[in-house]
Amino acid sequence: MSCSRCQGLMVAENLFNPSEGVSHTWMPVTRCLNCGNLEDALIRLARCLPDRLRRSTRTGPQRRGVWIKEMREHGQW
């Protein structure tokens, strides 16, 4: 399998997931040996969704501080 970012070699790994409540679990993922890109089953599923089902994103800068400054300037906050 090749990486979607750099076309490097992806290897299967199990990552420890401590955020699953009381019982800790291991998640099967694939990791790129070149760039470190991690993918799991949910990420691969989301990439297969048609455009009309995907979440829309805002255009422009995504940094929180930039949006707060713009909202204050326009009196929306």
N, C-alpha and C positions, 0 to 999 in steps of 0.2 A: 504494500500500500504506500502511496506517495503523499506527502504533505500538501495541503491545499495552499499554503503560503509560499513555500520555497521548493517544493517538489523533492524534498529530502526523504530519507527512509523513516517510516513510522514503525514503532515497536509497541507491542502490547505490554501493559503494566497494570498493577493494582495499586491504587492510592488509598491511603488511610483517610477516612472521613469522620472526624470527631464530632461534627455538628448534628448528628442524627439522634440526639437525645441521650438516653442512658446507655444504650447499647451502641458501641462503635462498629462501623461497617467498613468494608473495603469496596472500592468502586473500580470496575474494569475500565481502563482508558487506553488510548493510544497516544504516544508522545513522539515528536519528531526529534531525531538525533542531531539535526543541524540547528534548528531555531528554537526548539523547546515547546512548540505549539502542542497544546493538549486538546484532545477531542474525546467526548464520551458519546453514548448513544443518543442523548437528548440534543446535543449540538449537531450531530449528523442528521437527526430527524428534522430539526429546524431549518437546515439548509435545503431540504427537499420540499419544503412548503411552497405553494405557488405565491406569487407576489401579492395577490389580493388578500391572502391570509396573514401576511407578515405584519409585524408591528411597525407603524410609521415612526420616523425619526424627524427631529427638527433639523432644519438647515442652519448653517452657520456655526459659530463657536459653541461647543458643548460644555465649556468650563462653567462651574457654578458661579464663580465670582463675576463673570462677564454678564450672565443673565440677570443677576441681582442688580448690577450697576444699570443695565438697560431698563429694567422695570422701575427703578427709582427715578431715572431720568424722565420716563414717560408717565409718571404718576400712577402706576399700576400697583404700587406697593406702599 
